[in-house]
Amino acid sequence: MQNDIRLQFLGGSNKVGSLSLMLDTNGTRVLFDYGMTPSKPPTFPMQPPPVDHMFLSHSHLDHSGMTPYICSRDNQKIHSTKLTSEISYLLHKDSIKIAKMEGYAPLYNMNDVKQTKTNVIPVEPTKKKFLNNDHEIRFHSAGHIPGSLMFEMVGSRNFLFTGDFNIQDTNLVKATKPIKCDILCMEGTYAGRDHPKKREELEKELIDKIEEVIMRGGLAILPAFAVSRSQELVLILKNSGFNIWYDGMGRKVSEIFLKYPKYLRSEKNLRDALNRIHFVHSEKGRKTALKSDVIITSSGMMDGGPVLSYMNKLKNDVKSSVILTGYQIKGTNSRLLIEKKKLDFYGVIEKVACDVEYFDFSGHAGHSELIEFAKNCNPEKIVLMHSDNREALIKPLREFADVFTPNDGEILDL
């Protein structure tokens, strides 16, 4: 019997954020991810009905952020890697703290966060799990961040949910590979935009830029996601000789990464790189860091965390430079900085005089890579998600598959 597949995005269909997809196949309901968008105020996906199985691709809040809500409501079990579970626990705790600081009511509490960690059923890449007699799920590394997964549902027709993925090796993780499937549900964060340079060129340009800032007597501050991007930057700068200080949640995340070496490209390289930098543990450490060459600090989109404390002191220093290295979602503080050279300091918007630079160290596949990946998966049908520019992919993908771009709430029968 052919498995009928019904899809409904609860969030994240036509934007980057709040991703959640519900799949119904012959009466079995499966939920992939249940995230949030950490905007002001935060936004959330639609509520799902009770589901039979849930799968979490990785820990970033736009994929994991509302899983404690589902666990508290339904005592839902979640299939994910143990590494994803541990990092998600940190991020969920932090999101409660941030919500309270910004005056928003958290939709879950610490008991829900603890329950979520308890409810995780650990799975690993290259392994598989039977859902029922008709279906099995196979787990594949997504190459996005350590512990990230793609989910392949195997039946009379194979369905692949990519989550976020990357087909280029980074210093931290190895790239993913295409999976043959009949229906491909693929993220399109970088639809319409290719990564402009090879990683090696970009890394050299970053080091050259930091040297330029130091030579003119300034400080390079690198706002970076605590999960994956900050560790990637530490690895890139490992042999630079710069005086580097590392602040924020990235230190705890790094310790967790090192507990799960099988998800890292090289545990030794990460350990060595972390041993060459200084960690901020106190306000005294922050004062010392301001006299260094480089500060790597959270948050990556500058909506909170130690970065705003540093920027409050550096905002009028024309010698110093803010170097952004990740995707900046619309409505975030870092996007405001790029577009208007202003920052929101907890409700007070101020001009920033220091230099602002952007380097595209993405953990996502670029436009051409998305097309290449999809073609090599050889699907009959492609469903595009998690993108504010899906239209850019429709024409090139339609050359070899049927392409669908459903919106949140819309039901798609395949």
HELIX and SHEET records of a PDB file:
HELIX    1   1 LEU A   61  SER A   64  1                                   4    
HELIX    2   2 THR A   67  ASP A   74  1                                   8    
HELIX    3   3 LYS A   82  GLU A  102  1                                  21    
HELIX    4   4 MET A  110  THR A  118  1                                   9    
HELIX    5   5 ARG A  199  MET A  215  1                                  17    
HELIX    6   6 ARG A  229  ILE A  236  1                                   8    
HELIX    7   7 GLY A  250  LYS A  259  1                                  10    
HELIX    8   8 PRO A  261  TYR A  263  5                                   3    
HELIX    9   9 GLU A  267  ASN A  275  1                                   9    
HELIX   10  10 GLU A  283  ALA A  289  1                                   7    
HELIX   11  11 PRO A  306  LEU A  314  1                                   9    
HELIX   12  12 ASN A  333  LYS A  340  1                                   8    
HELIX   13  13 HIS A  367  CYS A  377  1                                  11    
HELIX   14  14 GLU A  391  LEU A  397  1                                   7    
SHEET    1   A 5 HIS A  53  PHE A  55  0                                        
SHEET    2   A 5 THR A  28  PHE A  32  1                                        
SHEET    3   A 5 SER A  20  THR A  25 -1                                        
SHEET    4   A 5 ILE A   5  GLY A  11 -1                                        
SHEET    5   A 5 ILE A 411  ASP A 413 -1                                        
SHEET    1   B 2 ILE A  78  SER A  80  0                                        
SHEET    2   B 2 VAL A 120  PRO A 122  1                                        
SHEET    1   C 7 LYS A 128  PHE A 130  0                                        
SHEET    2   C 7 GLU A 136  SER A 141 -1                                        
SHEET    3   C 7 LEU A 149  VAL A 154 -1                                        
SHEET    4   C 7 PHE A 159  PHE A 161 -1                                        
SHEET    5   C 7 ILE A 183  GLU A 187  1                                        
SHEET    6   C 7 LYS A 381  MET A 385  1                                        
SHEET    7   C 7 ASP A 402  PHE A 404  1                                        
SHEET    1   D 6 HIS A 278  PHE A 279  0                                        
SHEET    2   D 6 ILE A 244  ASP A 247  1                                        
SHEET    3   D 6 VAL A 294  THR A 297  1                                        
SHEET    4   D 6 ALA A 220  PRO A 223  1                                        
SHEET    5   D 6 SER A 321  LEU A 324  1                                        
SHEET    6   D 6 ASP A 355  TYR A 358  1                                        
SHEET    1   E 2 LYS A 342  PHE A 345  0                                        
SHEET    2   E 2 VAL A 348  LYS A 351 -1                                        
END                                                                             
